[in-house]
Amino acid sequence: MCLAIPGQVVAIVGEDEFRVGEVDFGGVSRQTHLVFVPEVAVGDYVLVHVGFAIARIDEAVAKQSLEALEALEAFSASARKEER
């Protein structure tokens, strides 16, 4: 199974196949290759898989996905506490 994480593009450097974006994942920023999404601009939301943005997504969808991931993390943390 593969997992792509939504994030917001906050900066872009380079051109064409060398475009790299700084993508914010809820306070954590990472460099992300933008070769597969040449239409992406600063402020857009993208799905990132292994360091590559693979799709541009709607802001509402990105926020809904982040909320679901946060809920899953909270559930997982709660389950780990109960195991102890």
C-alpha atoms as a printed R data frame, in Angstrom:
   type eleno elety resid chain resno       x      y       z
1  ATOM     1    CA   MET     A     1   0.000  0.000   0.000
2  ATOM     2    CA   CYS     A     2   1.196  3.506  -0.804
3  ATOM     3    CA   LEU     A     3   0.505  6.636   1.169
4  ATOM     4    CA   ALA     A     4   0.571 10.203  -0.144
5  ATOM     5    CA   ILE     A     5   0.461 13.106   2.284
6  ATOM     6    CA   PRO     A     6  -1.198 16.454   1.499
7  ATOM     7    CA   GLY     A     7   0.764 19.659   1.957
8  ATOM     8    CA   GLN     A     8   0.820 23.287   0.834
9  ATOM     9    CA   VAL     A     9   3.461 24.660  -1.517
10 ATOM    10    CA   VAL     A    10   5.072 27.678   0.170
11 ATOM    11    CA   ALA     A    11   7.975 28.309  -2.229
12 ATOM    12    CA   ILE     A    12   9.253 27.128  -5.625
13 ATOM    13    CA   VAL     A    13  12.762 27.238  -7.076
14 ATOM    14    CA   GLY     A    14  14.153 26.012 -10.410
15 ATOM    15    CA   GLU     A    15  12.497 25.472 -13.759
16 ATOM    16    CA   ASP     A    16  10.927 22.677 -15.792
17 ATOM    17    CA   GLU     A    17  12.035 19.222 -14.621
18 ATOM    18    CA   PHE     A    18  14.253 20.848 -11.981
19 ATOM    19    CA   ARG     A    19  11.408 22.629 -10.145
20 ATOM    20    CA   VAL     A    20  11.485 21.945  -6.432
21 ATOM    21    CA   GLY     A    21   8.926 23.199  -3.973
22 ATOM    22    CA   GLU     A    22   9.084 23.742  -0.270
23 ATOM    23    CA   VAL     A    23   5.927 22.034   0.972
24 ATOM    24    CA   ASP     A    24   4.454 22.602   4.423
25 ATOM    25    CA   PHE     A    25   2.907 19.585   6.135
26 ATOM    26    CA   GLY     A    26   1.236 21.196   9.133
27 ATOM    27    CA   GLY     A    27   4.342 22.985  10.405
28 ATOM    28    CA   VAL     A    28   6.980 20.655   8.991
29 ATOM    29    CA   SER     A    29   8.478 21.726   5.650
30 ATOM    30    CA   ARG     A    30  10.217 19.471   3.159
31 ATOM    31    CA   GLN     A    31  11.656 19.910  -0.310
32 ATOM    32    CA   THR     A    32   9.489 18.187  -2.894
33 ATOM    33    CA   HIS     A    33  10.077 17.566  -6.587
34 ATOM    34    CA   LEU     A    34   7.371 19.134  -8.779
35 ATOM    35    CA   VAL     A    35   8.152 17.486 -12.130
36 ATOM    36    CA   PHE     A    36   4.816 15.601 -12.206
37 ATOM    37    CA   VAL     A    37   2.729 18.715 -11.473
38 ATOM    38    CA   PRO     A    38   4.091 21.513 -13.685
39 ATOM    39    CA   GLU     A    39   0.916 23.589 -13.174
40 ATOM    40    CA   VAL     A    40   1.407 23.933  -9.406
41 ATOM    41    CA   ALA     A    41   1.973 27.416  -7.967
42 ATOM    42    CA   VAL     A    42   2.814 28.773  -4.522
43 ATOM    43    CA   GLY     A    43  -0.256 28.407  -2.296
44 ATOM    44    CA   ASP     A    44  -1.536 25.252  -4.020
45 ATOM    45    CA   TYR     A    45  -2.034 21.975  -2.185
46 ATOM    46    CA   VAL     A    46  -0.394 18.793  -3.450
47 ATOM    47    CA   LEU     A    47  -0.254 15.102  -2.600
48 ATOM    48    CA   VAL     A    48   3.331 14.032  -1.914
49 ATOM    49    CA   HIS     A    49   4.667 10.487  -2.163
50 ATOM    50    CA   VAL     A    50   8.349  9.678  -1.509
51 ATOM    51    CA   GLY     A    51   9.485 13.250  -2.163
52 ATOM    52    CA   PHE     A    52   7.469 13.844  -5.341
53 ATOM    53    CA   ALA     A    53   4.251 15.826  -5.663
54 ATOM    54    CA   ILE     A    54   2.000 13.493  -7.639
55 ATOM    55    CA   ALA     A    55  -1.202 15.559  -7.860
56 ATOM    56    CA   ARG     A    56  -2.598 19.019  -7.231
57 ATOM    57    CA   ILE     A    57  -5.610 18.852  -4.910
58 ATOM    58    CA   ASP     A    58  -8.324 21.160  -3.624
59 ATOM    59    CA   GLU     A    59  -7.684 22.931  -0.297
60 ATOM    60    CA   ALA     A    60 -10.829 21.444   1.279
61 ATOM    61    CA   VAL     A    61  -9.785 17.920   0.304
62 ATOM    62    CA   ALA     A    62  -6.277 18.524   1.676
63 ATOM    63    CA   LYS     A    63  -7.609 19.763   5.011
64 ATOM    64    CA   GLN     A    64 -10.073 16.868   5.263
65 ATOM    65    CA   SER     A    65  -7.245 14.393   4.604
66 ATOM    66    CA   LEU     A    66  -5.001 16.042   7.218
67 ATOM    67    CA   GLU     A    67  -7.819 15.884   9.784
68 ATOM    68    CA   ALA     A    68  -8.306 12.178   9.066
69 ATOM    69    CA   LEU     A    69  -4.565 11.530   9.477
70 ATOM    70    CA   GLU     A    70  -4.545 13.446  12.777
71 ATOM    71    CA   ALA     A    71  -7.519 11.422  14.031
72 ATOM    72    CA   LEU     A    72  -5.768  8.193  13.065
73 ATOM    73    CA   GLU     A    73  -2.635  9.281  14.947
74 ATOM    74    CA   ALA     A    74  -4.688 10.158  18.033
75 ATOM    75    CA   PHE     A    75  -6.424  6.775  17.904
76 ATOM    76    CA   SER     A    76  -3.094  5.004  17.499
77 ATOM    77    CA   ALA     A    77  -1.575  6.880  20.446
78 ATOM    78    CA   SER     A    78  -4.592  5.994  22.590
79 ATOM    79    CA   ALA     A    79  -4.323  2.321  21.622
80 ATOM    80    CA   ARG     A    80  -0.617  2.270  22.525
81 ATOM    81    CA   LYS     A    81  -1.404  3.709  25.979
82 ATOM    82    CA   GLU     A    82  -4.010  1.028  26.605
83 ATOM    83    CA   GLU     A    83  -1.488 -1.707  25.724
84 ATOM    84    CA   ARG     A    84   0.825 -0.602  28.507
